[in-house]
Amino acid sequence: MKSPDLWTRARKARLGRVALVYAGASWAIIEATDLFIGLVVVVATAIIQARPAGEVRHVIYGFLARYLDPPRPEIELGLGANGRAAP
């Protein structure tokens, strides 16, 4: 008995439907992610533009100072530049 060709086997297994469902689900996930990221960007831009420039600068510099600057023990201990107690 002759074995069925690839096209017949694919049609029997309904690979076309599975591929369409997979492609549709992938498209939906990509669109939802794109929408979410776009909304985050729009909301963040609106929040930043609603504040005065000085306040935005203060928030950004405060973040940078808090999370990116290395700790400086002489400042935390209240010491001056020469290591002595500040008056």
PDB file with SEQRES, HELIX, SHEET and CRYST1 records, atoms N, CA, C and O in Angstrom:
SEQRES   1 A   87  MET LYS SER PRO ASP LEU TRP THR ARG ALA ARG LYS ALA          
SEQRES   2 A   87  ARG LEU GLY ARG VAL ALA LEU VAL TYR ALA GLY ALA SER          
SEQRES   3 A   87  TRP ALA ILE ILE GLU ALA THR ASP LEU PHE ILE GLY LEU          
SEQRES   4 A   87  VAL VAL VAL VAL ALA THR ALA ILE ILE GLN ALA ARG PRO          
SEQRES   5 A   87  ALA GLY GLU VAL ARG HIS VAL ILE TYR GLY PHE LEU ALA          
SEQRES   6 A   87  ARG TYR LEU ASP PRO PRO ARG PRO GLU ILE GLU LEU GLY          
SEQRES   7 A   87  LEU GLY ALA ASN GLY ARG ALA ALA PRO                          
HELIX    1 AA1 LEU A    6  LYS A   12  1                                   7    
HELIX    2 AA2 LEU A   15  ALA A   50  1                                  36    
HELIX    3 AA3 ALA A   53  TYR A   67  1                                  15    
HELIX    4 AA4 PRO A   73  GLU A   76  1                                   4    
CRYST1    1.000    1.000    1.000  90.00  90.00  90.00 P 1           1          
ATOM      1  N   MET A   1       0.830  -1.175   0.000  1.00  0.00           N  
ATOM      2  CA  MET A   1       0.000   0.000   0.000  1.00  0.00           C  
ATOM      3  C   MET A   1       0.876   1.240   0.000  1.00  0.00           C  
ATOM      4  O   MET A   1       1.863   1.328   0.730  1.00  0.00           O  
ATOM      5  N   LYS A   2       0.500   2.173  -0.816  1.00  0.00           N  
ATOM      6  CA  LYS A   2       1.284   3.404  -0.960  1.00  0.00           C  
ATOM      7  C   LYS A   2       0.966   4.360   0.194  1.00  0.00           C  
ATOM      8  O   LYS A   2      -0.195   4.577   0.539  1.00  0.00           O  
ATOM      9  N   SER A   3       2.034   4.929   0.785  1.00  0.00           N  
ATOM     10  CA  SER A   3       1.811   5.883   1.886  1.00  0.00           C  
ATOM     11  C   SER A   3       1.379   7.236   1.314  1.00  0.00           C  
ATOM     12  O   SER A   3       1.856   7.640   0.253  1.00  0.00           O  
ATOM     13  N   PRO A   4       0.489   7.931   2.005  1.00  0.00           N  
ATOM     14  CA  PRO A   4      -0.003   9.212   1.493  1.00  0.00           C  
ATOM     15  C   PRO A   4       1.113  10.257   1.449  1.00  0.00           C  
ATOM     16  O   PRO A   4       2.044  10.227   2.252  1.00  0.00           O  
ATOM     17  N   ASP A   5       0.997  11.176   0.496  1.00  0.00           N  
ATOM     18  CA  ASP A   5       2.021  12.213   0.371  1.00  0.00           C  
ATOM     19  C   ASP A   5       1.894  13.234   1.515  1.00  0.00           C  
ATOM     20  O   ASP A   5       0.955  13.190   2.309  1.00  0.00           O  
ATOM     21  N   LEU A   6       2.833  14.119   1.568  1.00  0.00           N  
ATOM     22  CA  LEU A   6       2.923  15.087   2.667  1.00  0.00           C  
ATOM     23  C   LEU A   6       1.699  15.995   2.726  1.00  0.00           C  
ATOM     24  O   LEU A   6       1.195  16.284   3.811  1.00  0.00           O  
ATOM     25  N   TRP A   7       1.221  16.443   1.573  1.00  0.00           N  
ATOM     26  CA  TRP A   7       0.061  17.354   1.550  1.00  0.00           C  
ATOM     27  C   TRP A   7      -1.186  16.684   2.124  1.00  0.00           C  
ATOM     28  O   TRP A   7      -1.944  17.312   2.863  1.00  0.00           O  
ATOM     29  N   THR A   8      -1.395  15.447   1.796  1.00  0.00           N  
ATOM     30  CA  THR A   8      -2.562  14.715   2.296  1.00  0.00           C  
ATOM     31  C   THR A   8      -2.454  14.516   3.805  1.00  0.00           C  
ATOM     32  O   THR A   8      -3.439  14.680   4.525  1.00  0.00           O  
ATOM     33  N   ARG A   9      -1.286  14.171   4.275  1.00  0.00           N  
ATOM     34  CA  ARG A   9      -1.082  13.980   5.715  1.00  0.00           C  
ATOM     35  C   ARG A   9      -1.271  15.285   6.472  1.00  0.00           C  
ATOM     36  O   ARG A   9      -1.847  15.291   7.560  1.00  0.00           O  
ATOM     37  N   ALA A  10      -0.794  16.390   5.910  1.00  0.00           N  
ATOM     38  CA  ALA A  10      -0.946  17.690   6.568  1.00  0.00           C  
ATOM     39  C   ALA A  10      -2.416  18.085   6.632  1.00  0.00           C  
ATOM     40  O   ALA A  10      -2.866  18.651   7.628  1.00  0.00           O  
ATOM     41  N   ARG A  11      -3.162  17.789   5.579  1.00  0.00           N  
ATOM     42  CA  ARG A  11      -4.583  18.125   5.561  1.00  0.00           C  
ATOM     43  C   ARG A  11      -5.353  17.280   6.577  1.00  0.00           C  
ATOM     44  O   ARG A  11      -6.262  17.772   7.246  1.00  0.00           O  
ATOM     45  N   LYS A  12      -4.983  16.022   6.682  1.00  0.00           N  
ATOM     46  CA  LYS A  12      -5.635  15.153   7.656  1.00  0.00           C  
ATOM     47  C   LYS A  12      -5.344  15.609   9.090  1.00  0.00           C  
ATOM     48  O   LYS A  12      -6.218  15.543   9.954  1.00  0.00           O  
ATOM     49  N   ALA A  13      -4.160  16.055   9.330  1.00  0.00           N  
ATOM     50  CA  ALA A  13      -3.767  16.488  10.684  1.00  0.00           C  
ATOM     51  C   ALA A  13      -4.238  17.908  10.984  1.00  0.00           C  
ATOM     52  O   ALA A  13      -4.073  18.398  12.101  1.00  0.00           O  
ATOM     53  N   ARG A  14      -4.819  18.560   9.996  1.00  0.00           N  
ATOM     54  CA  ARG A  14      -5.328  19.933  10.138  1.00  0.00           C  
ATOM     55  C   ARG A  14      -4.223  20.902  10.577  1.00  0.00           C  
ATOM     56  O   ARG A  14      -4.434  21.758  11.436  1.00  0.00           O  
ATOM     57  N   LEU A  15      -3.068  20.749   9.980  1.00  0.00           N  
ATOM     58  CA  LEU A  15      -1.947  21.634  10.302  1.00  0.00           C  
ATOM     59  C   LEU A  15      -2.218  23.071   9.876  1.00  0.00           C  
ATOM     60  O   LEU A  15      -1.701  24.007  10.487  1.00  0.00           O  
ATOM     61  N   GLY A  16      -3.014  23.250   8.847  1.00  0.00           N  
ATOM     62  CA  GLY A  16      -3.343  24.609   8.406  1.00  0.00           C  
ATOM     63  C   GLY A  16      -4.090  25.372   9.473  1.00  0.00           C  
ATOM     64  O   GLY A  16      -3.784  26.534   9.739  1.00  0.00           O  
ATOM     65  N   ARG A  17      -5.073  24.727  10.092  1.00  0.00           N  
ATOM     66  CA  ARG A  17      -5.827  25.391  11.167  1.00  0.00           C  
ATOM     67  C   ARG A  17      -4.947  25.690  12.364  1.00  0.00           C  
ATOM     68  O   ARG A  17      -5.025  26.770  12.949  1.00  0.00           O  
ATOM     69  N   VAL A  18      -4.113  24.733  12.723  1.00  0.00           N  
ATOM     70  CA  VAL A  18      -3.205  24.935  13.860  1.00  0.00           C  
ATOM     71  C   VAL A  18      -2.260  26.100  13.578  1.00  0.00           C  
ATOM     72  O   VAL A  18      -2.007  26.927  14.453  1.00  0.00           O  
ATOM     73  N   ALA A  19      -1.746  26.158  12.363  1.00  0.00           N  
ATOM     74  CA  ALA A  19      -0.839  27.255  12.002  1.00  0.00           C  
ATOM     75  C   ALA A  19      -1.561  28.596  12.035  1.00  0.00           C  
ATOM     76  O   ALA A  19      -0.994  29.591  12.488  1.00  0.00           O  
ATOM     77  N   LEU A  20      -2.813  28.636  11.558  1.00  0.00           N  
ATOM     78  CA  LEU A  20      -3.580  29.888  11.596  1.00  0.00           C  
ATOM     79  C   LEU A  20      -3.880  30.321  13.031  1.00  0.00           C  
ATOM     80  O   LEU A  20      -3.779  31.505  13.350  1.00  0.00           O  
ATOM     81  N   VAL A  21      -4.242  29.385  13.888  1.00  0.00           N  
ATOM     82  CA  VAL A  21      -4.506  29.717  15.293  1.00  0.00           C  
ATOM     83  C   VAL A  21      -3.221  30.209  15.957  1.00  0.00           C  
ATOM     84  O   VAL A  21      -3.242  31.186  16.706  1.00  0.00           O  
ATOM     85  N   TYR A  22      -2.118  29.542  15.686  1.00  0.00           N  
ATOM     86  CA  TYR A  22      -0.827  29.955  16.247  1.00  0.00           C  
ATOM     87  C   TYR A  22      -0.451  31.357  15.774  1.00  0.00           C  
ATOM     88  O   TYR A  22      -0.027  32.189  16.577  1.00  0.00           O  
ATOM     89  N   ALA A  23      -0.604  31.620  14.492  1.00  0.00           N  
ATOM     90  CA  ALA A  23      -0.278  32.941  13.943  1.00  0.00           C  
ATOM     91  C   ALA A  23      -1.209  34.006  14.521  1.00  0.00           C  
ATOM     92  O   ALA A  23      -0.761  35.106  14.846  1.00  0.00           O  
ATOM     93  N   GLY A  24      -2.492  33.693  14.651  1.00  0.00           N  
ATOM     94  CA  GLY A  24      -3.434  34.656  15.220  1.00  0.00           C  
ATOM     95  C   GLY A  24      -3.146  34.963  16.668  1.00  0.00           C  
ATOM     96  O   GLY A  24      -3.207  36.121  17.082  1.00  0.00           O  
ATOM     97  N   ALA A  25      -2.832  33.940  17.450  1.00  0.00           N  
ATOM     98  CA  ALA A  25      -2.505  34.157  18.862  1.00  0.00           C  
ATOM     99  C   ALA A  25      -1.216  34.963  18.996  1.00  0.00           C  
ATOM    100  O   ALA A  25      -1.123  35.852  19.842  1.00  0.00           O  
ATOM    101  N   SER A  26      -0.238  34.660  18.179  1.00  0.00           N  
ATOM    102  CA  SER A  26       1.026  35.413  18.211  1.00  0.00           C  
ATOM    103  C   SER A  26       0.786  36.876  17.869  1.00  0.00           C  
ATOM    104  O   SER A  26       1.319  37.769  18.528  1.00  0.00           O  
ATOM    105  N   TRP A  27      -0.014  37.120  16.844  1.00  0.00           N  
ATOM    106  CA  TRP A  27      -0.322  38.499  16.456  1.00  0.00           C  
ATOM    107  C   TRP A  27      -1.033  39.234  17.588  1.00  0.00           C  
ATOM    108  O   TRP A  27      -0.719  40.391  17.868  1.00  0.00           O  
ATOM    109  N   ALA A  28      -1.989  38.572  18.242  1.00  0.00           N  
ATOM    110  CA  ALA A  28      -2.732  39.197  19.336  1.00  0.00           C  
ATOM    111  C   ALA A  28      -1.808  39.542  20.506  1.00  0.00           C  
ATOM    112  O   ALA A  28      -1.938  40.610  21.103  1.00  0.00           O  
ATOM    113  N   ILE A  29      -0.896  38.661  20.828  1.00  0.00           N  
ATOM    114  CA  ILE A  29       0.044  38.924  21.925  1.00  0.00           C  
ATOM    115  C   ILE A  29       0.953  40.096  21.577  1.00  0.00           C  
ATOM    116  O   ILE A  29       1.200  40.957  22.421  1.00  0.00           O  
ATOM    117  N   ILE A  30       1.448  40.141  20.360  1.00  0.00           N  
ATOM    118  CA  ILE A  30       2.316  41.242  19.937  1.00  0.00           C  
ATOM    119  C   ILE A  30       1.562  42.563  19.967  1.00  0.00           C  
ATOM    120  O   ILE A  30       2.103  43.572  20.420  1.00  0.00           O  
ATOM    121  N   GLU A  31       0.321  42.571  19.492  1.00  0.00           N  
ATOM    122  CA  GLU A  31      -0.482  43.801  19.498  1.00  0.00           C  
ATOM    123  C   GLU A  31      -0.774  44.264  20.917  1.00  0.00           C  
ATOM    124  O   GLU A  31      -0.699  45.460  21.197  1.00  0.00           O  
ATOM    125  N   ALA A  32      -1.104  43.346  21.818  1.00  0.00           N  
ATOM    126  CA  ALA A  32      -1.386  43.709  23.205  1.00  0.00           C  
ATOM    127  C   ALA A  32      -0.137  44.287  23.878  1.00  0.00           C  
ATOM    128  O   ALA A  32      -0.220  45.268  24.617  1.00  0.00           O  
ATOM    129  N   THR A  33       1.003  43.679  23.619  1.00  0.00           N  
ATOM    130  CA  THR A  33       2.255  44.182  24.184  1.00  0.00           C  
ATOM    131  C   THR A  33       2.574  45.565  23.635  1.00  0.00           C  
ATOM    132  O   THR A  33       2.986  46.451  24.383  1.00  0.00           O  
ATOM    133  N   ASP A  34       2.387  45.751  22.348  1.00  0.00           N  
ATOM    134  CA  ASP A  34       2.642  47.046  21.728  1.00  0.00           C  
ATOM    135  C   ASP A  34       1.720  48.116  22.307  1.00  0.00           C  
ATOM    136  O   ASP A  34       2.154  49.240  22.561  1.00  0.00           O  
ATOM    137  N   LEU A  35       0.470  47.775  22.514  1.00  0.00           N  
ATOM    138  CA  LEU A  35      -0.488  48.716  23.092  1.00  0.00           C  
ATOM    139  C   LEU A  35      -0.092  49.083  24.511  1.00  0.00           C  
ATOM    140  O   LEU A  35      -0.123  50.257  24.879  1.00  0.00           O  
ATOM    141  N   PHE A  36       0.283  48.086  25.314  1.00  0.00           N  
ATOM    142  CA  PHE A  36       0.673  48.342  26.699  1.00  0.00           C  
ATOM    143  C   PHE A  36       1.905  49.234  26.772  1.00  0.00           C  
ATOM    144  O   PHE A  36       1.927  50.197  27.539  1.00  0.00           O  
ATOM    145  N   ILE A  37       2.929  48.924  25.982  1.00  0.00           N  
ATOM    146  CA  ILE A  37       4.152  49.731  25.999  1.00  0.00           C  
ATOM    147  C   ILE A  37       3.856  51.144  25.513  1.00  0.00           C  
ATOM    148  O   ILE A  37       4.378  52.110  26.068  1.00  0.00           O  
ATOM    149  N   GLY A  38       3.028  51.274  24.488  1.00  0.00           N  
ATOM    150  CA  GLY A  38       2.656  52.598  23.990  1.00  0.00           C  
ATOM    151  C   GLY A  38       1.927  53.410  25.039  1.00  0.00           C  
ATOM    152  O   GLY A  38       2.180  54.606  25.181  1.00  0.00           O  
ATOM    153  N   LEU A  39       1.019  52.777  25.780  1.00  0.00           N  
ATOM    154  CA  LEU A  39       0.302  53.489  26.839  1.00  0.00           C  
ATOM    155  C   LEU A  39       1.239  53.932  27.948  1.00  0.00           C  
ATOM    156  O   LEU A  39       1.100  55.037  28.473  1.00  0.00           O  
ATOM    157  N   VAL A  40       2.190  53.084  28.309  1.00  0.00           N  
ATOM    158  CA  VAL A  40       3.153  53.450  29.349  1.00  0.00           C  
ATOM    159  C   VAL A  40       3.965  54.664  28.913  1.00  0.00           C  
ATOM    160  O   VAL A  40       4.189  55.579  29.706  1.00  0.00           O  
ATOM    161  N   VAL A  41       4.404  54.678  27.670  1.00  0.00           N  
ATOM    162  CA  VAL A  41       5.184  55.807  27.162  1.00  0.00           C  
ATOM    163  C   VAL A  41       4.348  57.083  27.140  1.00  0.00           C  
ATOM    164  O   VAL A  41       4.831  58.146  27.529  1.00  0.00           O  
ATOM    165  N   VAL A  42       3.105  56.987  26.691  1.00  0.00           N  
ATOM    166  CA  VAL A  42       2.239  58.172  26.621  1.00  0.00           C  
ATOM    167  C   VAL A  42       1.950  58.710  28.016  1.00  0.00           C  
ATOM    168  O   VAL A  42       2.003  59.921  28.232  1.00  0.00           O  
ATOM    169  N   VAL A  43       1.645  57.831  28.965  1.00  0.00           N  
ATOM    170  CA  VAL A  43       1.351  58.280  30.331  1.00  0.00           C  
ATOM    171  C   VAL A  43       2.587  58.885  30.979  1.00  0.00           C  
ATOM    172  O   VAL A  43       2.494  59.918  31.641  1.00  0.00           O  
ATOM    173  N   ALA A  44       3.741  58.256  30.799  1.00  0.00           N  
ATOM    174  CA  ALA A  44       4.979  58.808  31.374  1.00  0.00           C  
ATOM    175  C   ALA A  44       5.294  60.169  30.770  1.00  0.00           C  
ATOM    176  O   ALA A  44       5.707  61.080  31.487  1.00  0.00           O  
ATOM    177  N   THR A  45       5.107  60.319  29.471  1.00  0.00           N  
ATOM    178  CA  THR A  45       5.347  61.610  28.826  1.00  0.00           C  
ATOM    179  C   THR A  45       4.380  62.664  29.343  1.00  0.00           C  
ATOM    180  O   THR A  45       4.775  63.806  29.574  1.00  0.00           O  
ATOM    181  N   ALA A  46       3.124  62.296  29.525  1.00  0.00           N  
ATOM    182  CA  ALA A  46       2.138  63.248  30.041  1.00  0.00           C  
ATOM    183  C   ALA A  46       2.477  63.674  31.461  1.00  0.00           C  
ATOM    184  O   ALA A  46       2.338  64.848  31.803  1.00  0.00           O  
ATOM    185  N   ILE A  47       2.919  62.742  32.290  1.00  0.00           N  
ATOM    186  CA  ILE A  47       3.282  63.083  33.672  1.00  0.00           C  
ATOM    187  C   ILE A  47       4.480  64.017  33.685  1.00  0.00           C  
ATOM    188  O   ILE A  47       4.499  64.997  34.429  1.00  0.00           O  
ATOM    189  N   ILE A  48       5.470  63.720  32.871  1.00  0.00           N  
ATOM    190  CA  ILE A  48       6.671  64.561  32.844  1.00  0.00           C  
ATOM    191  C   ILE A  48       6.341  65.947  32.318  1.00  0.00           C  
ATOM    192  O   ILE A  48       6.831  66.936  32.862  1.00  0.00           O  
ATOM    193  N   GLN A  49       5.531  66.048  31.284  1.00  0.00           N  
ATOM    194  CA  GLN A  49       5.231  67.358  30.711  1.00  0.00           C  
ATOM    195  C   GLN A  49       4.262  68.160  31.563  1.00  0.00           C  
ATOM    196  O   GLN A  49       4.162  69.374  31.392  1.00  0.00           O  
ATOM    197  N   ALA A  50       3.549  67.518  32.474  1.00  0.00           N  
ATOM    198  CA  ALA A  50       2.612  68.237  33.337  1.00  0.00           C  
ATOM    199  C   ALA A  50       3.330  68.944  34.484  1.00  0.00           C  
ATOM    200  O   ALA A  50       2.751  69.817  35.130  1.00  0.00           O  
ATOM    201  N   ARG A  51       4.561  68.582  34.737  1.00  0.00           N  
ATOM    202  CA  ARG A  51       5.318  69.183  35.842  1.00  0.00           C  
ATOM    203  C   ARG A  51       6.215  70.295  35.306  1.00  0.00           C  
ATOM    204  O   ARG A  51       6.633  70.260  34.149  1.00  0.00           O  
ATOM    205  N   PRO A  52       6.503  71.270  36.141  1.00  0.00           N  
ATOM    206  CA  PRO A  52       7.472  72.300  35.739  1.00  0.00           C  
ATOM    207  C   PRO A  52       8.859  71.679  35.544  1.00  0.00           C  
ATOM    208  O   PRO A  52       9.181  70.643  36.127  1.00  0.00           O  
ATOM    209  N   ALA A  53       9.656  72.327  34.724  1.00  0.00           N  
ATOM    210  CA  ALA A  53      10.971  71.775  34.377  1.00  0.00           C  
ATOM    211  C   ALA A  53      11.848  71.584  35.609  1.00  0.00           C  
ATOM    212  O   ALA A  53      12.564  70.587  35.700  1.00  0.00           O  
ATOM    213  N   GLY A  54      11.809  72.501  36.541  1.00  0.00           N  
ATOM    214  CA  GLY A  54      12.635  72.387  37.743  1.00  0.00           C  
ATOM    215  C   GLY A  54      12.250  71.186  38.585  1.00  0.00           C  
ATOM    216  O   GLY A  54      13.118  70.526  39.159  1.00  0.00           O  
ATOM    217  N   GLU A  55      10.964  70.894  38.666  1.00  0.00           N  
ATOM    218  CA  GLU A  55      10.517  69.754  39.457  1.00  0.00           C  
ATOM    219  C   GLU A  55      10.932  68.450  38.793  1.00  0.00           C  
ATOM    220  O   GLU A  55      11.343  67.511  39.474  1.00  0.00           O  
ATOM    221  N   VAL A  56      10.831  68.384  37.481  1.00  0.00           N  
ATOM    222  CA  VAL A  56      11.260  67.185  36.765  1.00  0.00           C  
ATOM    223  C   VAL A  56      12.754  66.980  36.955  1.00  0.00           C  
ATOM    224  O   VAL A  56      13.208  65.862  37.202  1.00  0.00           O  
ATOM    225  N   ARG A  57      13.509  68.049  36.841  1.00  0.00           N  
ATOM    226  CA  ARG A  57      14.955  67.967  37.028  1.00  0.00           C  
ATOM    227  C   ARG A  57      15.267  67.477  38.441  1.00  0.00           C  
ATOM    228  O   ARG A  57      16.162  66.655  38.636  1.00  0.00           O  
ATOM    229  N   HIS A  58      14.521  67.990  39.428  1.00  0.00           N  
ATOM    230  CA  HIS A  58      14.731  67.584  40.813  1.00  0.00           C  
ATOM    231  C   HIS A  58      14.447  66.093  40.992  1.00  0.00           C  
ATOM    232  O   HIS A  58      15.198  65.403  41.682  1.00  0.00           O  
ATOM    233  N   VAL A  59      13.384  65.592  40.388  1.00  0.00           N  
ATOM    234  CA  VAL A  59      13.039  64.176  40.498  1.00  0.00           C  
ATOM    235  C   VAL A  59      14.111  63.318  39.841  1.00  0.00           C  
ATOM    236  O   VAL A  59      14.529  62.303  40.397  1.00  0.00           O  
ATOM    237  N   ILE A  60      14.552  63.728  38.660  1.00  0.00           N  
ATOM    238  CA  ILE A  60      15.571  62.947  37.938  1.00  0.00           C  
ATOM    239  C   ILE A  60      16.891  62.956  38.696  1.00  0.00           C  
ATOM    240  O   ILE A  60      17.511  61.907  38.874  1.00  0.00           O  
ATOM    241  N   TYR A  61      17.325  64.126  39.142  1.00  0.00           N  
ATOM    242  CA  TYR A  61      18.591  64.189  39.874  1.00  0.00           C  
ATOM    243  C   TYR A  61      18.498  63.468  41.209  1.00  0.00           C  
ATOM    244  O   TYR A  61      19.471  62.859  41.655  1.00  0.00           O  
ATOM    245  N   GLY A  62      17.332  63.532  41.854  1.00  0.00           N  
ATOM    246  CA  GLY A  62      17.153  62.795  43.102  1.00  0.00           C  
ATOM    247  C   GLY A  62      17.273  61.299  42.883  1.00  0.00           C  
ATOM    248  O   GLY A  62      17.891  60.598  43.685  1.00  0.00           O  
ATOM    249  N   PHE A  63      16.684  60.806  41.798  1.00  0.00           N  
ATOM    250  CA  PHE A  63      16.799  59.397  41.470  1.00  0.00           C  
ATOM    251  C   PHE A  63      18.250  59.023  41.199  1.00  0.00           C  
ATOM    252  O   PHE A  63      18.747  58.013  41.698  1.00  0.00           O  
ATOM    253  N   LEU A  64      18.924  59.849  40.402  1.00  0.00           N  
ATOM    254  CA  LEU A  64      20.317  59.557  40.076  1.00  0.00           C  
ATOM    255  C   LEU A  64      21.181  59.574  41.326  1.00  0.00           C  
ATOM    256  O   LEU A  64      22.049  58.718  41.497  1.00  0.00           O  
ATOM    257  N   ALA A  65      20.947  60.542  42.196  1.00  0.00           N  
ATOM    258  CA  ALA A  65      21.755  60.645  43.408  1.00  0.00           C  
ATOM    259  C   ALA A  65      21.490  59.454  44.333  1.00  0.00           C  
ATOM    260  O   ALA A  65      22.410  58.942  44.970  1.00  0.00           O  
ATOM    261  N   ARG A  66      20.257  59.026  44.404  1.00  0.00           N  
ATOM    262  CA  ARG A  66      19.906  57.949  45.332  1.00  0.00           C  
ATOM    263  C   ARG A  66      20.399  56.593  44.849  1.00  0.00           C  
ATOM    264  O   ARG A  66      20.899  55.798  45.645  1.00  0.00           O  
ATOM    265  N   TYR A  67      20.265  56.320  43.561  1.00  0.00           N  
ATOM    266  CA  TYR A  67      20.529  54.972  43.087  1.00  0.00           C  
ATOM    267  C   TYR A  67      21.833  54.796  42.308  1.00  0.00           C  
ATOM    268  O   TYR A  67      22.315  53.672  42.165  1.00  0.00           O  
ATOM    269  N   LEU A  68      22.401  55.871  41.814  1.00  0.00           N  
ATOM    270  CA  LEU A  68      23.578  55.702  40.970  1.00  0.00           C  
ATOM    271  C   LEU A  68      24.862  56.256  41.567  1.00  0.00           C  
ATOM    272  O   LEU A  68      25.946  55.830  41.168  1.00  0.00           O  
ATOM    273  N   ASP A  69      24.781  57.184  42.501  1.00  0.00           N  
ATOM    274  CA  ASP A  69      25.990  57.735  43.106  1.00  0.00           C  
ATOM    275  C   ASP A  69      26.531  56.764  44.151  1.00  0.00           C  
ATOM    276  O   ASP A  69      25.761  56.167  44.903  1.00  0.00           O  
ATOM    277  N   PRO A  70      27.853  56.606  44.198  1.00  0.00           N  
ATOM    278  CA  PRO A  70      28.420  55.753  45.243  1.00  0.00           C  
ATOM    279  C   PRO A  70      28.292  56.449  46.601  1.00  0.00           C  
ATOM    280  O   PRO A  70      28.273  57.679  46.665  1.00  0.00           O  
ATOM    281  N   PRO A  71      28.203  55.677  47.679  1.00  0.00           N  
ATOM    282  CA  PRO A  71      28.109  56.305  49.000  1.00  0.00           C  
ATOM    283  C   PRO A  71      29.397  57.047  49.336  1.00  0.00           C  
ATOM    284  O   PRO A  71      30.493  56.613  48.981  1.00  0.00           O  
ATOM    285  N   ARG A  72      29.246  58.163  50.019  1.00  0.00           N  
ATOM    286  CA  ARG A  72      30.414  58.958  50.417  1.00  0.00           C  
ATOM    287  C   ARG A  72      30.399  59.058  51.937  1.00  0.00           C  
ATOM    288  O   ARG A  72      29.622  59.831  52.496  1.00  0.00           O  
ATOM    289  N   PRO A  73      31.254  58.280  52.615  1.00  0.00           N  
ATOM    290  CA  PRO A  73      31.204  58.207  54.079  1.00  0.00           C  
ATOM    291  C   PRO A  73      31.447  59.552  54.758  1.00  0.00           C  
ATOM    292  O   PRO A  73      30.867  59.820  55.810  1.00  0.00           O  
ATOM    293  N   GLU A  74      32.291  60.399  54.177  1.00  0.00           N  
ATOM    294  CA  GLU A  74      32.583  61.668  54.849  1.00  0.00           C  
ATOM    295  C   GLU A  74      31.357  62.559  54.913  1.00  0.00           C  
ATOM    296  O   GLU A  74      31.211  63.350  55.845  1.00  0.00           O  
ATOM    297  N   ILE A  75      30.473  62.439  53.931  1.00  0.00           N  
ATOM    298  CA  ILE A  75      29.252  63.235  53.954  1.00  0.00           C  
ATOM    299  C   ILE A  75      28.255  62.623  54.929  1.00  0.00           C  
ATOM    300  O   ILE A  75      27.591  63.340  55.677  1.00  0.00           O  
ATOM    301  N   GLU A  76      28.150  61.285  54.920  1.00  0.00           N  
ATOM    302  CA  GLU A  76      27.205  60.622  55.806  1.00  0.00           C  
ATOM    303  C   GLU A  76      27.581  60.825  57.270  1.00  0.00           C  
ATOM    304  O   GLU A  76      26.700  60.899  58.127  1.00  0.00           O  
ATOM    305  N   LEU A  77      28.874  60.917  57.568  1.00  0.00           N  
ATOM    306  CA  LEU A  77      29.312  61.108  58.946  1.00  0.00           C  
ATOM    307  C   LEU A  77      29.351  62.578  59.340  1.00  0.00           C  
ATOM    308  O   LEU A  77      29.614  62.900  60.499  1.00  0.00           O  
ATOM    309  N   GLY A  78      29.095  63.461  58.402  1.00  0.00           N  
ATOM    310  CA  GLY A  78      29.136  64.884  58.703  1.00  0.00           C  
ATOM    311  C   GLY A  78      30.550  65.430  58.767  1.00  0.00           C  
ATOM    312  O   GLY A  78      30.801  66.438  59.429  1.00  0.00           O  
ATOM    313  N   LEU A  79      31.471  64.774  58.087  1.00  0.00           N  
ATOM    314  CA  LEU A  79      32.863  65.227  58.094  1.00  0.00           C  
ATOM    315  C   LEU A  79      33.099  66.167  56.936  1.00  0.00           C  
ATOM    316  O   LEU A  79      32.448  66.066  55.896  1.00  0.00           O  
ATOM    317  N   GLY A  80      34.022  67.072  57.118  1.00  0.00           N  
ATOM    318  CA  GLY A  80      34.387  67.998  56.047  1.00  0.00           C  
ATOM    319  C   GLY A  80      35.321  67.322  55.061  1.00  0.00           C  
ATOM    320  O   GLY A  80      35.579  66.122  55.153  1.00  0.00           O  
ATOM    321  N   ALA A  81      35.823  68.099  54.123  1.00  0.00           N  
ATOM    322  CA  ALA A  81      36.699  67.566  53.075  1.00  0.00           C  
ATOM    323  C   ALA A  81      38.009  67.037  53.643  1.00  0.00           C  
ATOM    324  O   ALA A  81      38.606  66.124  53.073  1.00  0.00           O  
ATOM    325  N   ASN A  82      38.463  67.603  54.762  1.00  0.00           N  
ATOM    326  CA  ASN A  82      39.750  67.177  55.331  1.00  0.00           C  
ATOM    327  C   ASN A  82      39.579  66.032  56.332  1.00  0.00           C  
ATOM    328  O   ASN A  82      40.565  65.611  56.936  1.00  0.00           O  
ATOM    329  N   GLY A  83      38.373  65.520  56.528  1.00  0.00           N  
ATOM    330  CA  GLY A  83      38.150  64.401  57.425  1.00  0.00           C  
ATOM    331  C   GLY A  83      37.825  64.828  58.843  1.00  0.00           C  
ATOM    332  O   GLY A  83      37.584  63.977  59.699  1.00  0.00           O  
ATOM    333  N   ARG A  84      37.812  66.112  59.112  1.00  0.00           N  
ATOM    334  CA  ARG A  84      37.460  66.603  60.448  1.00  0.00           C  
ATOM    335  C   ARG A  84      35.976  66.922  60.495  1.00  0.00           C  
ATOM    336  O   ARG A  84      35.321  67.114  59.470  1.00  0.00           O  
ATOM    337  N   ALA A  85      35.475  66.972  61.704  1.00  0.00           N  
ATOM    338  CA  ALA A  85      34.056  67.281  61.876  1.00  0.00           C  
ATOM    339  C   ALA A  85      33.749  68.672  61.352  1.00  0.00           C  
ATOM    340  O   ALA A  85      34.481  69.625  61.620  1.00  0.00           O  
ATOM    341  N   ALA A  86      32.688  68.777  60.621  1.00  0.00           N  
ATOM    342  CA  ALA A  86      32.288  70.066  60.095  1.00  0.00           C  
ATOM    343  C   ALA A  86      31.739  70.929  61.238  1.00  0.00           C  
ATOM    344  O   ALA A  86      31.087  70.416  62.147  1.00  0.00           O  
ATOM    345  N   PRO A  87      32.001  72.229  61.189  1.00  0.00           N  
ATOM    346  CA  PRO A  87      31.538  73.099  62.302  1.00  0.00           C  
ATOM    347  C   PRO A  87      30.030  73.235  62.308  1.00  0.00           C  
ATOM    348  O   PRO A  87      29.475  73.922  63.166  1.00  0.00           O  
TER     349      PRO A  87                                                      
END                                                                             
